[in-house]
Every structure is written in structure tokens, then in C-alpha cells.
């Protein structure tokens, strides 16, 4: 992994060099290169996410038979949070609260829920970007006991930066959750069991990064825009072997 990170850092600077060389002096070029280097070193999750996305795409799409084999765990797990449970078109999202690509998709996911009443969004917390991701996932899943998962989910997604436990609890208070109850529910073994189940399902489907979407029969590694989401939903509405 370390070698890959070094290679990616070098590639970033090399690819940026032609742009940097156009119309700027040596001092400006050095300053911009330093900004790029500092940003990557201060935000290493950007490279990690890029590697995971690359690996996920290289892994290939699960076959319809593979999806069918896990359709109950993927579409009908009673422990998995769902938005618009009466919807008939499943949109499964594997995500991480620290994932920048996941956060960028939030406006489009909200728009999809508002404009497509037949969509059922299934939230698969996949905390793969470190301890902060696990804290946020455990808190979000625990919020289901108070009936506020969806509100809390989007509040966490709208939050940038680290997810320490005090910060996660502060956000919970802002959205009206009983914080003391939330802390107790976070310690429920069923929360860890749900996270483990999500990780196992992701492994079974060879999912290596977030976001990953499964819309009907379509497997979508990486973020997509609203128009793409809409097209995939329309396709699933007319032909879906696993719905």
C-alpha cells in the first residue's frame, strides 16, 4: 500500500506539471506543487478512496446469479435502514461516512427520494475508512431505535471532518435524538453484528470501495450523477430479475 501511495503521489505531481508550467514563474510553480503535496499528505483518505475505487472497478461486476444468491440479505434484511420502505425499486447504497464521494452524492440521493416515489433506498453502512467511520456507523445504526435514522444519516453526511464520539453525539443532539439512549443503543451487540454482516456481504460481492450502488440488476462502483441514477431506476422499473 505504501508503495502505491508513493506512486500515486508522484503521478499526481507529474500530471499536474504541464498545467503548472503554463504561464507561471518558477516560484509560483514551486508553491503550487507544495500545495498539492501538502493537500495529499493532509488528506490521505483521498488517495485511499481512489485506490479502493480503482480496485472495485477492476474486480468486475457480480453476475445476476451472484446478486440473486444474496438478494434477501441485500434487499430484505430487517436490520438494514430503509428510506421509503413501501417503494418497489430497490436502490442499495454501500457507503462510508468519511467517504468524500459518498458525500458528493447526497444531494442527488435526496433528489431521487423526493422525485421517485417508487424508489426504496437501502442504506448499507460500510465503515472501511478507519475508526471514525466505525463510530459514525454505530451511532447511525443505533438511531433506528428512536426512529430518526434517515434524518441523522443525512446530518452525518452533511458533516465534514473527523467523527469523534463527542462530535457524533453533538450532531445527534442537534437532530433531536436522546443522546443518553443513543449511547446505550450503540453498545448493543446487534449494532456490531449488523456492521459485520454488511462487511461480509460486501466481501461476497467483491465490493472494495464506497460508494457502491446496486440498482435492480445494475452494479455501480463509484459515484454517479442524478441523471444516471434516474436512468438506472427507469431500467430497473422495466426489467429487474432480483427485485
Order of alpha helices (4+ residues) and beta strands (2+ residues): alpha-alpha-alpha-alpha-alpha-beta-beta-alpha-beta-alpha-alpha-alpha-alpha-alpha-beta-beta-alpha
